[in-house]
Structures are given as structure tokens and as C-alpha cells.
Amino acid sequence: MNRPMRLTTFRKILIANRGEIALRIMRTARRLGYGVVAVYSDADRDALHVREADEAVRIGEALPAQSYLNIGAIIAAAKSSGADAVHPGYGFLAENEDFAQACHDAGLVFIGPSPEAIKAMGNKAGAKEIMQAAGVPCVPGYQGVDQSETVMLAEAQRIGFPVMIKAVAGGGGRGMRLVADATAFLDALRSARSEAQSAFGSATVILERAIIDPRHIEIQVFGDAFGNAIHFGERDCSVQRRHQKLIEEAPSPKITPELRARMGTVAVNAIKSIGYQGAGTLEFLLDQKGEFHFMEMNTRLQVEHPVTEAITGLDLVELQLRVASGEPLGLRQENIQFFGHAIEVRLCSEDAAHDFMPQSGRMAVWQMPDGLRVEHALRSGSEIPPFYDSMIAKLISHGATRDEARRRLVHGIEQTAAFGVTTNQAFLSACLRHAEFAAGRATTAFIGQNRGDLLAPRKAARSDAAFAALLLYATDPFAPPWQSGRSLAATFPRPARVELDDALYDIEIMVERDGGYAARLDGTEYRFEIDELGREAIRFRSDGLSGSARFFREGDRLYILRQGITVSVRDVTMSAPAAVGASSSDGRIRAAMNGRVVAVLVKEGEPIAAGQPVITLEAMKMEHVHSAPISGTISVVQVIEGDQVMTGRIMVEIEASFA
């Protein structure tokens, strides 16, 4: 299913993507002597991948459909810049056969498989048919042409609940829903289709029986134009939220050499059967009995490819470029050896404590840790737009053993400074430290089963609040300046009120005669002695121990990285009580994140029941339903479909009903 073999030369590569993957591809392309061209939307005008490219071309407005999914605009950008090859990265158009065909038709080298191979294997429905014909065990399901709601519901009932709804044209958890029973099926189907259409340009879905508590195992494969095909072992991607991977590792702690050989052989035979060229990944579910079931193939480079690079010593992007230029792989299966263990985490701009709600805004301070590979496209002051994926960086560790890699990654995460936008930094650290993960027992149910432990309130919250109040005082431009050494006189207590993790703390700050500080909270006194205070760092002593912290103050907001935990504190000392927090029972439905209104499910004057869906927002390519906090009547609807809203905007008002 590939085109005739020929040696192809190209000199300049347009990268049809954004962010960290665009920079990752640039790095290898430049090392091999290629020029690089970036594309950007209006939201990415000042993005790092635009600044780092040799040239950059605007391709449209902020929404993906108007820019990164706009095939015509990307082809035109390649032509106008003189690029003669296109690398799609991952996501967006990476698995779109029409895009690959458009590149070929325009005389551009598409750095990936042929349009025919993408159509055959990149489409989940087609891939399952090919694998079933080859005798590969597949998850029972439905991948038929008839997509009517009546047929889809009937097929779901035939398969048996719980079922998975999956978009055929993409991955990353978008367009995917786990449905427990028939009553929830149609709403989930509509939501999955809407999300898939927005993310991939296709609303077609398939159904699969849900396998309970499996491991998610994928095999990295490569093929060339000479009929060679090999695999690079497996990656374990079981730790997921919203069906999106958060932690990936290689090798899997569950896979034996014998099982690796079996799965690798299945994967290699599959791509050989269609003459596949380039990088690809076959994904399987490994059940509790140790049997594996084919799910899908990704006909592109994966987000998690760095862990494979770490244990093999190979550059997978380099192999992509060499295969695309007509070179043979130059590797045989026996050449592939594994060294040590690698783990990757996805740092996402999301609030884990509030159902992983996407976050956007300005990353005021960004500093990476030493000793880890970090793939990112950030700098201090970067804007994180609400239109694209929430992943903002990947942190990858490598060690001689799994536990060494895990420890190094925990340390690196806890040294990362990311101030200004809420991230899942602490949640990732909690996952890596959890006993089940440390023992190598995590399945796809890991987060769901251990959510309480992973999101448990910090035991040091009161101490954090006291320390934050001290920092707010010490960095207040109107407070007496801090000086090293002893103070001549103590000060009267100064009241402070801070908001931390949705809780309020009333604290008194005092400067003592010996130059130390005391923070009194509910009768408990926390004492601190400042040894050194800089613009963004502090060294101090407390309870006989020396410590340090990084911080950043922006108005009434203070960000602190201390003992590996980042906290965001708000100074509400001068705020009116009503301004602190927002009531969830006042009948006003506020946008929980920056996003676009994709569905208004109510009309003014209609009755509404508590918990009933009201508004659906799309943020970072995922849909989020806002439900009614109370029962009553819809009194005001302030938005329409297509509106872009900011966090906190009132979208709908409900007049409460009284029994």
C-alpha cells in the first residue's frame, strides 16, 4: 500500500504542528542539515516554535479548524516558503490520509506513511478489519458504516455494556467515552462525535467492549521502502486520566521477554502485510490473564517516543527522515538492544483537584530541572492558549533500574518551577510516589482507584499558609524593608488573610526583636528567621532546620515552590468577604475555564433540574459539560454557540424554585 521505492531528496522541512513537538523535530532536522519552516495560528504568533524556526508562515485564526487542520493553508505555506517536505508531528493532521495525499499531489514529501497506509491502519475501523483478517485477537466491537444513533445503540447493546466509544480518525483520548449503560449512551455518543469533529475533522466513531482494569501496552514499529520492518519493544501507558496518557515507561514491568517477542512479531507482521513505511505504533490491551487484544494503530510518531529513544539510544525522528528520503532502515531486529529503564510524565496545564479542568493563561515563571530530558516550548512569560492540548511539557528520566528512573523523575518534577498557570505537577509526583506505581502494578484503573490518595489535602497546608503570609509581608513594597541581622524593635501584629486550596486562613504576622518573624494561626505560632531574601528566592530557618523556596509575586497572587510542592496563594486581606470564592448555589453558571461554547442545551423560561446539563464548553480540544447547581427556571442565557468565554464569566442564570 506504499508508492514505488525511489530515492527522494529534500532540503527544507515544513513542520505542520506547534509547540514542543515542532521544536523536537527542528532539533533533529537541523542536526542533519535541513532547513525548517514553522506554521502558526494567531494564538501562536509569539510562540517559541515560531521564534526558533528559520521561517514561519501564518496559516489562520486560533481555532484548529481554521489553522492547524486547514490543509489548503498548510500546503500553501509549504509552497510559499520553498519547503519540499512536510512533517506532521502528532495530533492535528498527522493521521489524515487526505493531508498526506495533498502533500503528494503538491510534489511535497510527506514524512510518514503513504495515504493508503494511513487509510488502512490509521483509521481504527479499517485497522481492526485488517488485524482480524490476519488472525490477531481484537477487542469485540462495531466499526460499521451505518453511524445512525439507532444502529449505534443497538450495536452497543449487542456488544454488552460497559462499552467504549472511540473516534476513528485520531487519538489522545479525544472523541472517547466510557459508557456504563444504555441510558447514558446517546448523550455520550453525541459528545464524543462533537469532540472528534473539532479535534480531527471527522465525527465517525467505533464501539468496543470495555476490558476492565487492563494494562495499555504499545509496540513501536518501523518499516522502510525495501520491505524491512522491525520493532523497538513496548511502552506501558497504563496511567491515564480521561483516557489520555499521563505516564509512560519502557520497558513495561509486566512484559516478559517471551511476551515481548510474541507481541513484537504480531506488530511487525501486521505492518509488513501492507508494506508500511515510517514510524508507527500498535496499541494493545493486556488483560488480567496476560492475553493481549489489538486496539488500534497510530500511523505517526507518538508523544511518548522519548522513552524508547532513551532505552535504545536511537533518534526516531532521524529514522523518520532517513526512511522518507528513501534510505533503508539500516537496522535488523537483533541490532535492537535495551539499556536500563525510562519513564516520561506529561506536565499539563490543568487543575487535578477540580476534575483535571484545563487551565490557560500566562506562565509567568518557567524553569526546568537539571538532569532530565525536558521537551517543551515554554519560556517565562509564555502564553498558554485555550485552543489546543493541555500538555505543555514532557519530563523524561532514564536510569539503570526502574526505581532509579522513578526517583530521578520525582526529584526533577519537584525542582521544576512553573508559576502562573495551574499544572498537574504535584499530582504527577503523587502518582510516581504511590506504592502501587512504585511496585509496577498500575493498570488503567490506577488513577480511578487511588484518586483519594493522589489528591489528598496536604498535611502541611497550615504551615504553607503561615509561610505564605510571611512572604507576602516580606515582599510587600509598603512593609518595613527586611534587613539581615537583628531588628531594634518588635512590631505590632499585622493581620493577614490568605486563600490557599479554596480555604481561608486568618494569620497575624509579627517581627520580633531578634529579627525573626512569627506567624500566628489559630493559636499556633510558626517562627521563621530569614537568612537571605532575593527577588524570587528565600533562604530561611524554622524549627532548627534550614530551608529554601522559590517564589513569584504577581499582584495579590503569590506562587511558592517549597519542598517540591508548588502552591498558589491569594492575598485577600483587603478583599470584601463576598469577593472571596464563588457560590455554587446562587443560580449563576460561570465558565470553569477559558473556552468556546459548543452547545447551549437550554432556553430562557425552561424549567431545569439540579444536575441537568446546561452548557458545553470546549477547551484544549476536550469538551466539558456545565450542569445546573440548583433546580428552578432558566431566567437568562448570556451566550450562544461559538462564543469564546473567559474563566468566571456568567453564562446562564437560574431562578430558584421553592417547594
SVG drawing of the C-alpha trace seen along z (x, -y; Angstrom):
<svg xmlns="http://www.w3.org/2000/svg" viewBox="-44 -52 68 69">
<polyline fill="none" stroke="black" stroke-width="0.4" points="0.0,0.0 3.0,-2.3 4.3,-4.0 7.2,-2.7 10.6,-2.8 12.7,-5.8 15.4,-7.9 13.9,-11.3 15.9,-14.4 14.6,-17.3 16.3,-20.3 13.7,-22.2 11.0,-20.7 7.8,-22.5 6.6,-21.2 2.8,-21.2 2.4,-21.4 3.1,-23.5 4.7,-23.6 7.1,-21.0 6.8,-18.5 7.7,-21.2 10.8,-22.1 11.7,-18.4 11.5,-17.8 13.5,-21.0 16.3,-19.8 17.0,-16.6 16.3,-18.2 18.9,-20.9 21.4,-18.3 21.0,-16.5 21.4,-19.8 17.8,-20.5 16.1,-23.9 13.0,-24.2 9.7,-26.2 7.1,-26.7 3.4,-27.4 1.4,-29.3 -2.1,-30.4 -3.0,-33.9 -2.8,-32.5 0.7,-31.3 2.2,-34.4 4.8,-34.8 5.2,-31.1 8.7,-29.6 8.4,-27.3 7.8,-30.3 10.8,-32.2 13.1,-29.2 12.3,-28.3 14.3,-29.6 11.0,-30.9 7.4,-30.9 4.1,-31.3 0.7,-32.3 -2.0,-29.7 -5.1,-31.1 -7.0,-32.1 -6.8,-30.5 -9.2,-27.6 -7.6,-24.4 -10.2,-24.1 -9.1,-27.5 -5.3,-26.8 -3.6,-23.5 -6.4,-21.5 -6.6,-23.7 -4.9,-21.5 -5.1,-24.2 -3.4,-26.8 -0.6,-24.4 0.1,-23.3 0.2,-27.0 2.6,-27.7 4.9,-25.0 4.8,-26.3 5.4,-30.0 8.3,-29.1 10.0,-26.8 9.7,-23.8 9.8,-20.5 8.9,-18.1 6.3,-18.2 6.5,-16.6 3.1,-16.4 4.2,-15.7 1.4,-14.1 -2.2,-15.1 -4.0,-17.5 -3.4,-16.2 -0.8,-13.6 -3.1,-10.6 -5.2,-12.3 -4.9,-10.5 -6.3,-13.5 -3.5,-15.6 -0.8,-13.0 -2.4,-12.8 -2.5,-16.6 1.2,-16.7 2.0,-14.1 -0.2,-15.9 1.6,-19.2 5.0,-17.5 5.9,-17.5 7.5,-14.7 5.2,-13.6 7.4,-12.4 5.2,-9.5 3.4,-6.5 1.5,-6.7 -2.1,-7.9 -3.1,-4.3 -1.4,-3.0 -2.9,-5.8 -6.3,-5.0 -5.8,-1.3 -4.3,-1.4 -4.8,-5.0 -8.5,-4.6 -9.4,-2.4 -12.2,-0.6 -10.1,0.3 -7.2,1.4 -9.3,3.8 -10.6,5.4 -7.1,5.9 -5.9,7.3 -8.9,9.6 -8.2,11.0 -4.6,11.7 -5.9,13.6 -4.8,11.1 -7.0,11.0 -9.1,7.8 -11.5,6.3 -15.1,7.2 -16.9,4.2 -18.6,2.4 -16.9,0.5 -19.7,0.3 -20.5,-2.3 -24.0,-2.9 -23.4,-5.6 -27.1,-6.3 -27.9,-6.6 -30.4,-3.8 -27.8,-1.4 -25.1,-2.5 -27.3,-2.0 -28.4,1.5 -24.7,2.4 -23.7,1.3 -26.4,3.5 -25.2,6.4 -21.6,5.9 -22.7,5.5 -22.0,2.7 -19.7,1.2 -18.6,0.0 -16.0,-2.4 -16.9,-5.0 -13.8,-5.9 -13.1,-8.4 -11.8,-6.6 -9.6,-9.5 -7.4,-10.3 -6.2,-9.6 -5.1,-11.3 -8.3,-10.5 -10.3,-12.9 -13.6,-11.7 -13.5,-8.8 -16.1,-7.9 -16.6,-5.0 -20.3,-4.3 -21.7,-2.2 -25.2,-1.6 -27.8,-2.3 -29.4,-5.3 -26.1,-7.3 -25.2,-6.1 -26.8,-8.6 -25.6,-11.7 -22.0,-10.2 -22.2,-9.4 -23.2,-13.0 -20.4,-14.4 -17.8,-12.1 -18.7,-12.9 -18.7,-16.7 -15.3,-16.5 -13.9,-14.2 -15.2,-16.6 -13.5,-19.5 -10.2,-17.8 -9.8,-15.7 -12.3,-16.9 -14.3,-13.6 -17.2,-12.6 -17.1,-8.9 -16.7,-6.6 -16.4,-2.9 -17.6,-0.9 -15.6,1.6 -16.4,3.7 -14.6,2.2 -12.0,4.5 -11.8,4.0 -8.6,2.9 -6.2,3.8 -2.7,2.5 -2.3,0.3 0.7,1.7 2.0,0.4 4.7,1.7 6.9,-0.8 7.4,0.3 9.3,-1.0 9.2,0.0 11.1,-1.1 10.7,-1.1 12.8,2.1 10.3,4.3 12.2,4.2 10.3,3.9 11.3,4.1 10.0,3.3 11.7,1.4 9.9,3.1 7.0,1.9 5.9,-1.1 3.5,-0.8 1.0,-3.7 -1.5,-2.5 -1.6,-5.6 -4.3,-7.7 -7.0,-10.2 -9.9,-11.0 -8.5,-8.1 -5.4,-10.3 -1.9,-9.0 -0.1,-10.8 2.8,-8.5 4.6,-6.2 7.5,-3.9 9.7,-1.4 10.1,1.4 6.8,2.4 7.2,4.0 4.6,6.6 6.0,7.8 8.3,10.8 10.9,11.3 8.7,14.1 5.5,11.9 7.5,9.0 8.7,11.3 5.1,12.5 3.6,9.0 6.5,7.7 6.1,10.4 2.4,9.7 3.1,6.0 5.9,6.5 3.8,9.0 0.9,6.5 2.9,3.6 4.7,6.0 1.4,7.1 0.6,3.6 4.2,2.5 4.2,-0.1 6.9,-2.8 7.9,-5.0 7.2,-5.1 4.1,-3.6 2.7,-2.2 0.3,0.7 -1.7,0.4 -2.9,3.4 -4.9,4.0 -3.3,6.6 -5.9,8.3 -5.6,9.8 -5.0,13.2 -2.0,12.0 -3.8,12.1 -3.4,9.1 -6.0,7.6 -5.4,5.2 -7.0,1.8 -5.6,-0.5 -2.6,-1.6 -1.1,-5.1 0.4,-5.9 2.7,-8.6 5.3,-9.4 4.0,-9.1 4.1,-11.7 5.9,-9.2 8.6,-8.3 11.4,-9.7 11.3,-6.7 12.0,-4.3 14.9,-6.6 16.2,-6.6 16.5,-2.8 17.6,-2.1 19.9,-5.1 18.2,-5.8 16.7,-9.0 13.3,-8.1 12.9,-11.4 16.2,-10.8 14.9,-7.4 11.7,-9.0 13.7,-11.5 16.0,-8.8 13.1,-6.5 11.2,-9.4 14.3,-10.2 14.3,-6.6 17.1,-5.2 16.9,-1.7 16.4,-1.4 19.9,0.0 18.8,2.0 17.9,5.6 15.8,6.9 18.9,8.4 20.5,4.9 17.8,3.5 19.0,3.7 17.6,2.2 19.5,0.3 18.0,-0.5 14.6,-2.0 12.9,-5.2 9.8,-7.0 8.0,-10.0 5.4,-12.3 3.2,-14.8 3.1,-18.1 -0.3,-19.6 -1.9,-23.0 -4.8,-21.6 -6.3,-21.5 -6.2,-17.9 -8.1,-18.8 -11.0,-20.1 -11.5,-17.1 -8.4,-17.9 -10.0,-21.1 -7.9,-22.7 -6.1,-26.0 -4.8,-28.7 -3.1,-32.0 0.4,-33.4 3.3,-31.2 5.0,-33.9 8.0,-31.8 9.3,-28.7 12.5,-26.9 13.4,-23.3 15.2,-20.9 18.7,-19.7 19.4,-16.1 16.3,-15.3 15.3,-15.5 12.6,-18.1 10.6,-18.5 8.8,-21.9 8.1,-25.1 8.0,-27.5 9.8,-30.4 9.0,-32.8 6.1,-34.9 4.7,-32.4 1.0,-32.5 -0.8,-29.1 -3.8,-29.5 -7.1,-27.6 -7.5,-26.3 -5.0,-23.4 -3.9,-20.3 -3.3,-20.9 0.1,-19.2 2.8,-21.9 5.9,-19.8 7.3,-16.2 9.9,-15.3 11.8,-12.1 14.2,-10.2 16.5,-7.3 18.1,-5.0 19.9,-1.7 16.8,-0.4 13.1,-1.3 13.3,-2.6 16.3,-4.8 14.5,-6.3 11.4,-6.8 13.4,-8.5 15.2,-10.8 11.9,-11.8 10.3,-12.6 13.2,-14.8 13.1,-16.5 9.4,-17.2 9.8,-18.7 12.6,-21.1 10.5,-22.4 9.3,-26.0 6.0,-26.6 4.4,-29.7 1.3,-31.5 -0.8,-28.7 -2.1,-25.7 -0.5,-22.4 -0.6,-18.8 2.9,-18.9 2.0,-17.8 -0.4,-15.1 2.3,-13.6 4.7,-13.4 2.0,-11.8 1.5,-9.1 5.1,-8.3 5.5,-8.1 2.4,-5.9 3.1,-2.4 1.1,-0.7 3.0,-2.6 6.4,-2.1 5.7,1.7 4.9,1.7 1.3,2.8 -0.5,-0.2 -3.3,0.5 -5.6,-1.8 -7.7,-1.9 -4.8,-3.3 -6.0,-6.9 -9.7,-6.0 -8.9,-3.5 -6.4,-5.7 -7.9,-9.2 -8.4,-9.9 -4.8,-9.2 -3.4,-11.0 -5.5,-14.2 -5.4,-14.1 -5.0,-17.5 -1.5,-18.4 -0.8,-17.8 1.3,-21.0 -1.4,-23.3 -1.5,-25.4 2.3,-25.7 2.2,-26.6 -0.4,-29.3 1.8,-30.7 4.9,-30.7 2.9,-32.4 1.7,-35.1 5.3,-35.7 6.4,-36.0 3.5,-38.3 4.6,-40.6 8.3,-40.4 7.7,-41.2 5.1,-43.9 6.5,-47.1 4.8,-49.1 6.0,-47.0 9.2,-47.9 12.1,-46.6 13.7,-43.4 17.3,-43.6 19.8,-40.9 20.7,-41.0 18.6,-42.0 15.8,-44.4 15.9,-47.3 12.3,-46.9 9.5,-44.4 6.4,-45.4 2.8,-45.2 0.9,-42.2 -0.2,-42.7 -3.3,-40.8 -3.3,-38.9 -5.9,-36.7 -4.8,-34.3 -6.7,-31.9 -5.0,-28.5 -6.7,-25.5 -10.1,-27.1 -9.6,-27.6 -9.2,-30.9 -6.6,-31.4 -6.5,-34.4 -3.0,-35.0 -1.1,-37.5 2.5,-38.4 5.0,-39.9 8.6,-41.0 10.4,-40.0 13.3,-41.8 15.9,-39.2 14.9,-39.8 12.9,-36.7 9.3,-36.5 6.3,-34.8 3.1,-33.8 0.3,-33.1 -2.6,-30.9 -5.4,-29.7 -3.2,-29.8 -0.3,-28.0 2.9,-30.1 5.2,-29.4 8.6,-31.0 10.9,-31.9 14.3,-33.5 15.2,-34.9 18.9,-34.4 18.6,-35.7 15.8,-37.2 16.1,-37.8 13.6,-38.8 12.5,-35.2 14.2,-33.1 14.4,-32.9 16.6,-31.1 15.3,-30.7 15.4,-28.7 12.4,-27.3 12.3,-24.9 16.0,-24.5 16.1,-23.5 17.4,-25.5 15.2,-25.6 14.8,-27.5 12.0,-28.3 11.4,-29.9 8.6,-32.3 7.0,-34.8 4.6,-37.6 2.1,-39.0 -0.3,-41.5 -2.3,-39.7 -1.2,-36.3 1.9,-34.5 3.4,-31.3 5.7,-29.3 7.9,-26.2 8.9,-24.7 9.8,-21.2 8.9,-20.0 5.4,-21.4 4.1,-24.4 1.3,-26.3 -0.7,-29.3 -1.8,-31.7 -4.0,-34.7 -3.8,-37.7 -7.4,-38.6 -6.6,-40.7 -8.2,-43.8 -11.0,-41.9 -14.6,-42.0 -15.8,-38.6 -18.2,-38.3 -15.3,-38.6 -13.6,-35.5 -14.6,-32.4 -17.8,-32.0 -21.0,-30.4 -22.2,-27.3 -25.7,-27.7 -26.6,-31.3 -28.1,-30.0 -25.3,-31.5 -23.4,-29.2 -19.9,-30.5 -17.3,-29.3 -15.0,-27.0 -12.2,-27.7 -11.4,-29.8 -13.1,-28.1 -15.5,-28.1 -19.3,-27.4 -20.1,-24.4 -23.6,-23.7 -26.3,-25.6 -28.7,-23.0 -31.4,-25.2 -33.6,-28.2 -34.9,-31.1 -38.1,-30.2 -37.5,-26.5 -37.6,-24.5 -34.3,-23.0 -33.4,-20.3 -30.2,-20.3 -27.5,-18.3 -29.1,-18.7 -26.5,-19.7 -26.8,-23.3 -23.7,-24.4 -20.9,-22.6 -17.5,-24.3 -14.6,-23.1 -11.2,-23.9 -7.9,-22.4 -9.7,-20.1 -11.8,-18.5 -15.5,-19.1 -16.6,-20.0 -20.3,-20.0 -21.5,-22.6 -24.6,-21.5 -27.3,-23.3 -26.3,-23.8 -30.0,-24.2 -33.5,-23.4 -35.6,-26.3 -36.3,-28.2 -33.8,-29.5 -34.0,-33.2 -31.1,-34.5 -28.9,-32.9 -26.0,-35.2 -24.0,-33.1 -24.6,-31.5 -22.8,-28.7 -19.4,-29.8 -18.8,-32.4 -15.4,-32.5 -15.7,-32.9 -13.2,-33.7 -13.0,-31.9 -15.6,-33.1 -17.9,-34.6 -21.6,-34.2 -23.2,-32.2 -26.6,-31.2 -28.7,-32.4 -31.3,-30.2 -34.2,-31.5 -34.6,-29.0 -37.8,-27.2 -39.1,-26.9 -41.3,-24.0"/>
</svg>
